[in-house]
Every structure is written in C-alpha cells, then in structure tokens.
Amino acid sequence: MKVVAVALAALGLFLLACGRTAPVVLPQPSGADTVPLQPTLPPPGASRFNPAPPTTAVQIDNMLLSITDVVFPADVLVRDGSLWNPTPEPAADYILVGIAATCSLPSESSCRLSGLEFSLVDTSGIAHNPRLLIAGVPGKFEGSEFFGGATKAGYLIFVIEGEPTDHVLKYEALFGGEAYLRLN
C-alpha cells in the first residue's frame, strides 16, 4: 500500500510538471557590475543622423563620393543659363551642390551615375530631387558611364526653401547602399 501511494504521488507530480517550463531566475547584477550602455552611431556617411563632413569622401557602390562646393543662392546663375529655366517660387532658391565621384573599380570596369541617385534632405526630413532639366549652367552634372580610376564631377541643382543649414546630400543606389554627406 505504501508503494502504491508513493507511485501515485510521483505520477501526480509528473503530471503537474508536464508541459510547463520552470521559470528561469537570472541573478541581478550589483551596482559595481553594471556598465552604462553607450549609444552607437553608424560610421560617418552611413546615416542621415551621422552624415560625413563636407571635406570627407565616402566609399559606396564602387565609388568614392564627396562634396566639392556649394553655391547658394544660385538663382542668378540658373536664370542666366537659359531663358527657359523656371524661376523658383517666391520663398525658394536654387542651390548648386558640387560633387565628385571616382570609380574605384579596375580600369576595364565602369561605374554609372545619372544624377537621379541623389536627393537633398532638409532639416524637416523632406528630400528634394535634383532639377535635371535645367540648361546652360556651367559645370552642371551630366550623368554618364565612367571607367575605373576616372572621376566624374559637376553641380547637382536643387530648389530649397530657406537657408541650407544642416542639409544633407543623400546618395541612394538602385540596388546598393546609401551614403549621406553634410553640406556645411
């Protein structure tokens, strides 16, 4: 009888524990064991919130990209380029952002840029697309294919409202990564 009671008690404990996991208790670290977590920023140029400084080139998609110059306001330059260039809205101005892209592939391979890969992000988070149909502006960036070791340079033309303080040039490849370069 005693054996049957022990067997029933063991069976009851087994059935109660079946399908349930025991809670895991982790020891709490003492004050001396804790290390404050430091926020980690992505490398310069990899994020809109940590863009590369203006004098820094960023390696992205087999190219080395950099900002060479910023012309603001550029309304007179654009207006003098052609009578057909549109006048910006009253509170807006043209801005020219000079870029240089060096193809870092071997000389028998090529890179390609059209200008459509770029946008200018303002402090409100609004991305402005380049104005590709502007004519007659000296040094305007013209998209093309360029081979390893060659550098393609020119001005991207945007329309923005207000001063370009803390604006960021964004490069976004069709099938690649993104790069961010601060204007000033």
N, C-alpha and C positions, 0 to 999 in steps of 0.2 A: 504494500500500500504506500509506503514511504517512497518507493522507487517511482510509482505512478504519479505521485504528487510532484516530485522533482521534475519528471519528464514533462508534465503538463505546465509547470511553471516555466521551464526552459522554452517550450513551444510557444507559450504566451508572450514571453519576452522577444522571441524571434519574430512573431507576427506583428508585434508593435513596432519593431525597428525596421521591418521590411518596407522598402520603398521610400524611406525617409533618410535624408542625409543629416549627419550631425553638424551642428554649426561649428564653424572654424573661428576660433578666437585668436586674433593676432595681438601680439604684445604691443602696447602703446610706447612709442619712443619717449625717452625722457627729454627734458628741455635741452640737455647738452648734446643729444643725438640728432636733433633736427637741424637741417640745413635749409635756409630760406631759398625758395625757388626763384631763379632769375629769369625774366622773360628773355627768350632768344629771338633775335631778329634774323631774318634771312640775310644772305650776303648782299652787299650794296649792288643795286641794279636788278635784283630778283623780285622786288615788291614795290608797289606804289607807295607804301609807307616807309620804305628804305631805298629810295632811288639812288643811283650812282651820282656822285658830284659832277658838276659840269666839265671838269677837266679830266675825268676818268673815262676810259674806254671799257666797254662791256663785251665779253665774248658770248655770242649767241648764234646758233644755227650756222656754224662755219664762217661767221663774220665777226669782225671787231667793229663795234658801233661807238661813235662818240658825237657829242655836240661841239661844233666848231665856232658857232657865232649865233647871236640872237639880235635881230633888228626889230625894234618896237618904238613907236608905231611905224608901220611901213606903208601907210595909205598913199603917200605921195609916190613912192617907188612903184606901187602896183598901178596907180592911176596913170603915171607916165609911161607904163609899159604898153598899154593899149587903150584906145577909146572904148573898147568892148568889155573891158574888165568891170565887173559890177562894183558899185560903191557899197561899203558895208552899212548896216543900219546905224542910226544916229549915235547910239551908245556903244558901238562896236568899232574895233580897229583891226587892220591886218597886222600879223606878226610873221616874220620870216625866221625860221629855225634852221640854221646851217647844220648839216650832218655830214659825217664821213663814214663810209663803210668799206672795210678792207676784207677781201675774200681770203680766208686763211686755209683754203684747200690747195692741193698741189697745182702747179701751173697748167696742167692739162684738164683740170676740172673747173667748173664755174659755179658762181653764185648768181642769184637773180633778185632784184628789188624793183617794185613798181611804184612805191610811194603809198600804196593803199594799206600797207602793213603798219602804218604809223597813225597815231592819234595824239592829240594834246589834251591832257586831263587837267581841268582847273581845280581850284580848292573846294568846290562844291561836289566834286566827283563826276562832273559832266565831261564826256570825251568828245572833242571836236575833231572832225575829219578834215584832212588836208583839202585845199581847193586846187584840184589838179587842172582845171580848165582855165587858169589864169595865164595870159600870154604876155610876152615881152619883158618879163622881169629878168634882169641879168643874173646869171648863176642859178636859175631855178632848177631844182632837182628833176631830172628826167630818168624814169625807170629804164632799166636795161639789164642785160646779162653782162657779167664781168668775171674774168678768169682769176685763178689763184694768184695772190700777190698784188693784184690790181686794187686800187682804191677808187670808189665812186663817191663823189661829193656834190653838194648843192643845197639850195634852200627849199625846205618844205614851207608852204604858205597856208596859214590858218587865219580864221576870223575869231576873235575873242571879245568879250566884254570886260572892261576894267583892266587893271594892271596885271602883267603876267607873274605876279609874286607867287612863288611856290607852285608854279605849274610844272607838270611832269610830262615828258615825251614818252609815249608808250610804243614799243615795237611788239607786234604780235604776228608770228608766222602762221601760215595756214595750217601746217602740220608740225609745228615745232613749239618752241617755248615763247616766253615773254621777257622783255627787258624794259627797265624804267630808268630814264635819265632826267635829272633835275635841270631846269633851265638856268637857275641862278643860285 
